[in-house]
Amino acid sequence: MSTNFPLKKSSSIIRSFIGWLELEAKAIHECKNNLDEEQIEKALFLIQACDHNKGKLIFTGVGKSGIVARKIAATFSSLGLTSIYLCPLDALHGDIGVVSDVDICFLISNSGETNELVQLLPHFKKRDVALISIVGKIDSTLAKNSDCFLGSKVDREVCPLNLAPSASTTVAMAIGDSLAAVSTEIRGFSSEDFAFNHPLGILGKQLNFTVSDLMIPVSELNSLDTKSSFQKLIGTITKDGIGCGYVVNNRNDNHLVGIITDGDLRRALENNNPSSWSKLTASDLMISDPITLEKHTLASEALKLMEQNSKKKAISNIPIVKIDNGFKKVLGILRLHDLIKEGIK
């Protein structure tokens, strides 16, 4: 790609960039002056009523406003409220059938006179559906025919020509995000509820993955008992390749009594005369009553535990257990390596 094209001095370009950015931020800051508290309260009441009646939030708009409508609908959906985007043209050709009298329709338009939305008004009225408009002109057709309206007026667009929808769409989106945020507070929506709607991605992993999803199951590991020889425990740790070996009091019941790490092995070699190495057993080296976690613990919480304790003593492996009549039955081993590899933070 050729880079031989004329540019103004770098400093003036940066100033221009910052200036437009500040103008957009100013538009959001000043939008509160165009909002009526009574209208905000009514919009939130309608959203609560819709949720109570198991209705849908339906967002519609044309062009850039349509993109904003899609985004706000996606935000509400992620926060547990059934929300969809309805294309105005498709609605006029049959898709309006998804609309019922327990729903709310959000009409998003800077002018408030978007033809396709205006044409939909009588059809929404026939279905007795509540209408909330997010419009730049509160004396517009859409605002006048809505149950409530939220003003998204801006002084100018972030465009040298003052034409391209930019500040106006940003303000409309901010209003939608704020409605979603307050609705979440009112409903007491929790992080666990949020996780239910976000099963994958880094965020989903943070909220959904438990240690049982990432641990090496006990079926793939070899256990040690307290009398296991030094040679045996070296072989077990090396064979499993996880940097530790877990010690049980009885291999039949798999009740944990200790753990031996690579570090424990190195310290044993350093602190004991080579002539006595062969006499060492697992009970001489193991950490009794080690830190453990139960299988339902979030992987992100396990990582925090490892990081916090690593300041005192490195923790790269944690036994995952099930409490069984006061004993800890080993289910698997969780490695720090696998948490990091999976992108847990």
C-alpha positions as CSV (number, residue, x, y, z in Angstrom):
1,M,0.0,0.0,0.0
2,S,1.4,3.4,-1.0
3,T,1.9,5.9,1.7
4,N,2.9,8.8,-0.6
5,F,0.0,11.1,0.0
6,P,0.0,14.7,1.3
7,L,-0.7,15.3,4.9
8,K,-0.9,18.4,7.1
9,K,1.6,18.7,9.9
10,S,1.2,15.8,12.4
11,S,0.4,18.2,15.3
12,S,-2.5,19.8,13.6
13,I,-3.9,16.4,12.6
14,I,-3.8,15.2,16.2
15,R,-5.4,18.4,17.4
16,S,-8.2,17.9,14.9
17,F,-8.7,14.3,16.1
18,I,-8.8,15.3,19.7
19,G,-11.2,18.2,18.9
20,W,-13.7,15.9,17.3
21,L,-13.4,13.4,20.1
22,E,-14.1,16.1,22.7
23,L,-17.1,17.2,20.6
24,E,-18.6,13.7,20.8
25,A,-17.9,13.5,24.5
26,K,-19.5,16.9,25.0
27,A,-22.6,15.7,23.1
28,I,-23.1,12.9,25.6
29,H,-22.5,15.2,28.5
30,E,-25.0,17.7,27.3
31,C,-27.7,15.3,26.3
32,K,-29.1,15.3,29.9
33,N,-30.3,18.8,29.2
34,N,-32.6,17.5,26.5
35,L,-34.1,14.7,28.7
36,D,-37.3,15.1,30.6
37,E,-37.3,13.3,34.0
38,E,-40.9,12.4,33.8
39,Q,-40.4,10.8,30.4
40,I,-37.4,8.9,31.7
41,E,-39.4,7.6,34.6
42,K,-42.3,6.6,32.3
43,A,-39.9,4.7,30.0
44,L,-38.4,2.8,32.9
45,F,-41.9,2.0,34.2
46,L,-42.9,0.6,30.8
47,I,-39.8,-1.5,30.6
48,Q,-40.5,-3.0,34.1
49,A,-44.1,-3.7,33.0
50,C,-42.9,-5.4,29.9
51,D,-40.6,-7.6,31.8
52,H,-43.3,-8.4,34.3
53,N,-45.7,-9.4,31.5
54,K,-43.1,-11.5,29.8
55,G,-43.1,-9.2,26.8
56,K,-40.3,-8.3,24.3
57,L,-38.4,-5.1,23.8
58,I,-38.5,-4.4,20.1
59,F,-36.0,-1.9,18.6
60,T,-36.4,-0.4,15.2
61,G,-34.6,2.2,13.1
62,V,-33.3,2.9,9.6
63,G,-29.7,3.3,8.4
64,K,-27.3,4.3,11.2
65,S,-30.2,4.5,13.6
66,G,-31.0,0.9,12.7
67,I,-27.4,-0.1,13.7
68,V,-27.9,1.7,17.0
69,A,-31.2,-0.1,17.5
70,R,-29.5,-3.5,16.9
71,K,-26.8,-2.6,19.5
72,I,-29.2,-1.5,22.2
73,A,-31.3,-4.6,21.6
74,A,-28.2,-6.8,22.0
75,T,-27.3,-5.0,25.3
76,F,-30.8,-5.6,26.8
77,S,-30.7,-9.2,25.7
78,S,-27.3,-9.8,27.4
79,L,-28.8,-8.4,30.6
80,G,-31.7,-10.9,30.6
81,L,-34.5,-9.0,28.8
82,T,-35.8,-10.5,25.6
83,S,-35.0,-8.0,23.0
84,I,-35.0,-8.0,19.2
85,Y,-34.3,-5.7,16.3
86,L,-37.2,-5.3,13.8
87,C,-36.3,-4.0,10.3
88,P,-39.0,-1.4,9.4
89,L,-39.3,-2.5,5.8
90,D,-39.6,-6.2,6.8
91,A,-42.2,-5.2,9.4
92,L,-44.3,-3.5,6.7
93,H,-44.1,-6.8,4.7
94,G,-45.2,-9.3,7.4
95,D,-42.6,-9.3,10.2
96,I,-44.8,-7.0,12.3
97,G,-46.5,-10.2,13.3
98,V,-43.9,-10.7,16.0
99,V,-45.3,-7.7,17.9
100,S,-47.9,-8.2,20.6
101,D,-49.7,-6.0,23.1
102,V,-47.3,-6.9,26.0
103,D,-44.3,-5.7,24.0
104,I,-42.6,-2.3,23.8
105,C,-41.4,-0.8,20.5
106,F,-38.5,1.6,20.6
107,L,-38.4,4.0,17.6
108,I,-35.0,5.4,17.0
109,S,-34.6,8.4,14.6
110,N,-32.7,11.6,14.8
111,S,-35.2,13.6,12.8
112,G,-38.3,11.8,14.3
113,E,-39.7,11.8,10.8
114,T,-38.2,8.7,9.3
115,N,-40.8,7.7,6.7
116,E,-40.6,3.9,7.3
117,L,-41.2,4.4,11.0
118,V,-44.0,6.9,10.5
119,Q,-45.7,4.4,8.2
120,L,-45.5,1.8,11.0
121,L,-47.2,4.0,13.6
122,P,-50.9,3.0,12.8
123,H,-50.0,-0.6,12.6
124,F,-48.3,-0.5,16.1
125,K,-51.4,1.4,17.4
126,K,-53.7,-1.4,16.1
127,R,-51.7,-3.9,18.2
128,D,-52.0,-1.7,21.2
129,V,-48.2,-1.8,21.7
130,A,-46.4,0.7,23.9
131,L,-44.1,3.1,22.0
132,I,-40.9,4.8,23.2
133,S,-39.2,7.1,20.8
134,I,-35.5,8.2,21.0
135,V,-35.5,11.2,18.8
136,G,-33.5,14.4,18.2
137,K,-36.7,16.5,17.8
138,I,-39.2,16.2,20.5
139,D,-41.9,17.9,18.5
140,S,-41.6,15.3,15.7
141,T,-44.2,12.9,14.4
142,L,-42.7,10.0,16.2
143,A,-42.4,11.8,19.5
144,K,-46.0,13.0,19.4
145,N,-47.3,9.6,18.7
146,S,-45.3,7.7,21.3
147,D,-46.2,6.9,24.9
148,C,-43.0,8.6,25.9
149,F,-40.0,10.1,24.2
150,L,-36.3,10.6,25.1
151,G,-34.6,13.6,23.4
152,S,-31.3,12.8,21.7
153,K,-30.7,16.2,20.2
154,V,-27.1,17.3,19.5
155,D,-25.7,20.7,18.5
156,R,-23.8,19.2,15.6
157,E,-22.5,15.9,14.2
158,V,-18.8,14.9,14.5
159,C,-18.3,15.6,10.8
160,P,-16.7,18.5,9.0
161,L,-19.8,18.7,6.9
162,N,-22.1,18.3,9.9
163,L,-23.9,15.6,7.9
164,A,-22.7,12.1,8.8
165,P,-24.7,10.6,11.7
166,S,-22.1,10.4,14.5
167,A,-22.7,12.4,17.7
168,S,-26.5,11.9,17.3
169,T,-26.1,8.1,17.1
170,T,-23.6,8.1,20.0
171,V,-26.1,10.0,22.2
172,A,-29.0,7.7,21.2
173,M,-26.8,4.6,22.0
174,A,-25.8,6.2,25.4
175,I,-29.5,6.7,26.2
176,G,-30.2,3.1,25.4
177,D,-27.3,1.9,27.5
178,S,-28.4,4.0,30.4
179,L,-31.9,2.6,30.2
180,A,-30.5,-0.9,30.2
181,A,-28.2,-0.2,33.2
182,V,-31.0,1.2,35.3
183,S,-33.3,-1.6,34.4
184,T,-30.6,-4.0,35.5
185,E,-30.3,-2.3,38.9
186,I,-34.1,-2.3,39.3
187,R,-34.4,-6.0,38.6
188,G,-31.4,-7.0,40.8
189,F,-29.7,-8.7,37.9
190,S,-26.7,-10.5,39.2
191,S,-23.3,-11.5,37.8
192,E,-24.5,-15.1,37.8
193,D,-27.5,-14.1,35.7
194,F,-25.2,-12.3,33.3
195,A,-22.9,-15.4,33.1
196,F,-25.9,-17.5,32.0
197,N,-26.2,-15.4,28.9
198,H,-22.5,-15.4,28.1
199,P,-21.3,-19.0,27.9
200,L,-18.2,-18.4,25.7
201,G,-15.5,-15.8,25.0
202,I,-13.1,-14.4,27.6
203,L,-15.9,-12.9,29.5
204,G,-17.9,-16.1,29.5
205,K,-15.0,-18.1,30.7
206,Q,-14.5,-15.7,33.5
207,L,-18.0,-16.1,34.7
208,N,-18.8,-19.7,33.7
209,F,-15.7,-21.9,33.8
210,T,-15.3,-23.8,37.1
211,V,-12.2,-25.7,38.2
212,S,-13.9,-29.0,37.2
213,D,-13.9,-27.8,33.6
214,L,-10.1,-27.4,33.5
215,M,-8.8,-29.9,36.1
216,I,-6.9,-33.1,35.1
217,P,-9.3,-35.8,36.3
218,V,-8.2,-38.3,38.9
219,S,-8.7,-41.1,36.3
220,E,-5.7,-39.7,34.4
221,L,-3.4,-39.5,37.5
222,N,-1.5,-41.8,39.7
223,S,-1.8,-41.5,43.5
224,L,0.9,-41.9,46.2
225,D,0.5,-43.1,49.7
226,T,2.4,-42.0,52.8
227,K,4.9,-44.9,52.5
228,S,5.6,-44.4,48.8
229,S,9.4,-44.4,48.2
230,F,11.4,-41.5,47.0
231,Q,12.0,-43.3,43.7
232,K,8.2,-44.0,43.4
233,L,7.2,-40.4,43.9
234,I,9.8,-39.1,41.4
235,G,8.5,-41.5,38.9
236,T,4.8,-40.6,39.5
237,I,5.4,-36.8,39.3
238,T,7.5,-37.3,36.1
239,K,5.0,-39.6,34.5
240,D,2.0,-37.4,35.2
241,G,3.9,-34.3,34.0
242,I,1.9,-32.0,36.2
243,G,4.6,-30.9,38.6
244,C,3.1,-32.5,41.7
245,G,1.8,-35.8,43.1
246,Y,-1.1,-36.1,45.6
247,V,-0.9,-38.4,48.6
248,V,-3.8,-40.4,50.0
249,N,-4.2,-42.4,53.1
250,N,-5.8,-45.3,51.3
251,R,-5.8,-45.7,47.5
252,N,-9.2,-47.2,47.6
253,D,-11.0,-44.2,49.1
254,N,-8.7,-41.6,47.6
255,H,-8.8,-39.4,50.7
256,L,-6.2,-36.6,50.4
257,V,-3.6,-36.3,53.2
258,G,-0.9,-34.3,51.3
259,I,0.7,-33.1,48.1
260,I,4.3,-33.1,46.9
261,T,5.5,-30.6,44.3
262,D,8.7,-30.3,42.2
263,G,9.8,-27.7,44.7
264,D,9.5,-30.1,47.6
265,L,11.6,-32.6,45.7
266,R,14.4,-30.0,45.1
267,R,14.3,-28.9,48.7
268,A,14.6,-32.6,49.8
269,L,17.6,-33.1,47.6
270,E,19.2,-29.9,49.0
271,N,18.5,-30.6,52.7
272,N,19.3,-34.3,52.9
273,N,22.5,-36.1,52.4
274,P,22.6,-38.1,49.1
275,S,23.1,-41.2,51.1
276,S,19.7,-40.9,52.7
277,W,17.7,-40.0,49.6
278,S,16.6,-43.6,49.0
279,K,15.2,-43.8,52.5
280,L,12.9,-40.8,52.1
281,T,9.1,-41.5,51.7
282,A,6.2,-39.4,50.7
283,S,5.3,-38.6,54.3
284,D,8.8,-37.0,54.7
285,L,8.2,-34.6,51.8
286,M,4.6,-33.9,51.5
287,I,2.7,-30.8,52.5
288,S,0.1,-31.9,54.9
289,D,-3.4,-30.5,54.6
290,P,-2.7,-28.5,51.4
291,I,-4.9,-25.8,50.0
292,T,-7.8,-27.4,48.1
293,L,-10.8,-26.3,46.1
294,E,-14.2,-27.9,45.4
295,K,-15.3,-28.6,41.9
296,H,-17.9,-25.8,41.6
297,T,-15.3,-23.0,42.3
298,L,-15.0,-20.5,39.5
299,A,-11.7,-20.9,37.6
300,S,-11.2,-17.1,37.9
301,E,-11.4,-17.4,41.7
302,A,-8.9,-20.3,41.6
303,L,-6.4,-18.1,39.7
304,K,-6.8,-15.3,42.2
305,L,-6.1,-17.7,45.0
306,M,-2.9,-19.0,43.2
307,E,-1.7,-15.5,42.5
308,Q,-2.3,-14.3,46.1
309,N,-0.6,-17.2,47.7
310,S,2.3,-17.1,45.2
311,K,3.6,-14.0,47.0
312,K,4.2,-16.2,50.1
313,K,4.8,-19.6,48.4
314,A,4.4,-20.5,44.8
315,I,1.2,-22.5,44.0
316,S,1.1,-24.0,40.5
317,N,-1.2,-27.0,41.3
318,I,-4.2,-27.3,43.5
319,P,-6.1,-30.5,44.3
320,I,-9.8,-30.5,43.5
321,V,-11.8,-32.4,46.1
322,K,-15.2,-33.4,47.3
323,I,-15.9,-33.3,51.0
324,D,-16.9,-36.9,52.0
325,N,-17.8,-37.4,55.7
326,G,-15.2,-34.9,56.8
327,F,-12.5,-36.3,54.4
328,K,-11.3,-34.7,51.2
329,K,-11.8,-37.1,48.3
330,V,-9.6,-36.2,45.3
331,L,-11.4,-35.5,42.0
332,G,-8.5,-34.1,40.1
333,I,-5.6,-31.5,40.0
334,L,-5.9,-28.0,38.6
335,R,-2.8,-26.5,37.1
336,L,-1.9,-22.8,36.8
337,H,-0.7,-23.5,33.3
338,D,-4.2,-24.6,32.2
339,L,-5.9,-21.5,33.7
340,I,-3.5,-19.2,31.8
341,K,-3.8,-21.3,28.6
342,E,-7.6,-21.0,28.6
343,G,-7.3,-17.2,29.0
344,I,-8.7,-17.0,32.5
345,K,-7.9,-13.7,34.2
